[in-house]
């Protein structure tokens, strides 16, 4: 399982949770580290809004599961990014929808804004974009 760490650079000095990164790397015989610019990965705030606010609220309102809504919105808003791949297991083949972690920040914004639009089309008019004034 992968672990996510954020950091920033002040001048030429990178600032990050180096002890945490070191501790996580020490758990594995082999590991890789990927450094991405801020536009290349989704933010924790984006992930929390989708997974912690929108999807549970839709599930509660409709009676369907969080997984149902996540899959429905992914395929309705960004079908090319979330095209299922198929995994054979014994005599059965199971579709797997990719995770949101593969998205860039821009694509995640498209998923969030498109989800609100789709919810309105489906009659869930109470769904709104996150309030910018509530940012920490």
N, C-alpha and C positions, 0 to 999 in steps of 0.2 A: 504494500500500500504506500502511495506517495504522500509526502508531507509538504505543505506549502509554507514558505517563509517570505515575508516582504522585507524590502530594504530600500534605502535611498542613498544618494551620493551627495556629500557636502564638499564642494571644491573638488578635490581628487580623491577624497577618502570615502570608501563605501561604508555605510552604517547598516548593520543588520544584527540579528540574534545569532552571532557566531557560535557561542557555546551550544545553543539549541541545534544549530546546523551540524556541528561537530558530533553532538550526542546522537542525532538521528543517523548520520552516516556510519557511526561506530556500530550500529545495530545490524549492519549488513556486511557480508563478506565482500560483495562487489556493489558499487552504487554509481550513479551518474548525477551530475548537477547541471541543470539547464538555467541559464540566465536569460531573462526576457525583459524587453523594454515595457514600460507601463501600458502601452496600447496593445500589447500582445496577449495579455491575460485578463480574465474577468476579475472584478473587484469583489471583495468579501461582501460589501454592501449590496451589490447586484445579486449575488448568490443568495444572501439572506432574504432579500425582498421576494425573489421568485419562490424559493423553497420554503421560506418561513412565514410569508405573508399571503401571497397570491394563491399558491397551490392549496394550502390548507383551507383558506376561505372558500375557494371554489368547491372543494371536496365537502366541506360542511354544508354549504348552501345547496348543493346538488344531490348529495348522498353517494356520489361516486368517489373513488379512491384518489389520493394524491397522485399515484402512479398513472392512473387513467388520464388525469388532467395534464400532467407533465408530457406524456406521450402525445396527447391530442394537440396541445399547443405547439410542441416542437415540430410535428409533421404539418400543421396548418400554417405556421409562420415561416419556417426555414426548412422546407422539405428536402432540399439538396444537401444541406448540412447534416440533417438527421436521417438520411436514407438508411433503412435498416440493413444490417448485414446478418447473415444466417449461420448459425452454429449447429452442426450435426452432433447429436448425442444419442448413441445407439441407433435405433431405427427412426428416431424423430429428428426434425430440424426446427430449431427455435429462432425466431427473429429477435435481434438485439438492436435497440435504439442507442446510438452513441450518447455519451455524457455531455453535459454543458461545458465541462472543463476544456474541451477542445476549441471553444469559441474565443475569439478576440474580444476585447472590451467593446469595440464597435458592433460586432455581431451580437453580443449579449444585449446591447442597447436596442438593436433591431428586434431581438426576441421579446424583450420586455414591452417595447412600444407596440409591436405587432400583436402580442398577447392581449393587451388592453383593447386594441381595435377588434380582434376576433371575439373577445368576450362581449363587446357591445353588439356585434353582429348576431351573436347567439342569445342575446336578451339579458345578459348580465351587466346592466347599465351602471350598477354600483361600483364596478371595477374602475379605478383611476390610477394614473401614474403616481409613483412616490412623490410626496411633497418635498420640494427642494429646501424648504425652510426647516425641515426636520433633520437635515444633515448634521453630523457631529463635527 
